[in-house]
Amino acid sequence: MADLSNRTLFITGASRGIGKAIALRAARDGANIIVAAKTAEPHPVLPGTVYSAAEEIEAAGGQALPLVVDIRDEEQVERATAAAAERFGGIDICVNNASAIFLAGTLQTPMKRFDLMHQVNVRGTYVTSRACLPYLLKSDNPHILNLSPPLNFEERWFAPHTAYSLAKFGMSLCVLGMAGEFRSQGVGVNALWPQTTIATAAIKNLLGGDSMMRSSRTPAIVADAAHAILTRSAAECTGNYFIDEEVLREEGVADLDQYAVDPSVPLTPDFFV
């Protein structure tokens, strides 16, 4: 498959950041995008709403359906997938991008934060994948792509923030299980993770401010890698834990400096790689 023209993508957390970047890259091909996110009104710190993202997607050449969805709520997700299928005639791709983050040790992590991360990251991914699957199984090239890390079960990735690591690796375990479960039915289920930090609101507001942003890459690198994965044959591409820059090198992209926020600043590696 050369591009994503006329394909329908259900993307969680697509109102900003990496999710929106993936949506915009697909929109350039003429794809249909369901912007499934919680933000209906402008946030004082976090830019973008489902409606502003939809406007950008349509300006980029795609069709957009903005839906205010809390992926922790099964009924909301099922209504959203049904609305998506009704509008566009089905769903071809599910991108589980929405995620919650709280980086702290065990004693410093309130249970409400633990619960939020597991409800959004693990449960939200499972619920959304489950709701999309009846439609994906009717597609001729169905993909599920989780924005989650490779399964590196090393102490160093758990000890500083056990709760967050459990939640993110839970998304990756969904890949392990669903890839095997749906392989014979032709559904490609994969994970994608960045080699370096990505310049998003989470990096700026939670992890290091402007200095960390300068040592990051733009969301475009993840979007281009996602595009490369999602245009592959789902039957032949499943059960993988992709790293963005490795995918692009396989695609023949030699100049990765184009993705750097500031090419003069050394890049900061991301967690789990």
Buried (B, 14 or more C-beta within 10 A) or exposed (E): EEBBBEBBBBBBBBBBBBBBBBBBBBBBBBBBBBBBBBBEEEBEEBBBBBBBBBEBBEEBBBBBBBBBBBBBBBEBBBBBBBBBBEBBEBBBBBBBBBBBBBBBEEEEBEEEBBBBBBBBBBBBBBBBBBBBBBBBEEBEBBBBBBBBBBEBEEEEBBEEBBBBBBBBBBBBBBBBEBBEEBBEEBBBBBBBBBBBBBBBBBBBEEBBEEEBBBBBBBBBBBBBBBBBBBBBEBBEBBBBBBBBBEBBEEEEBEEBEEBBBEEEEEBBEBBBB
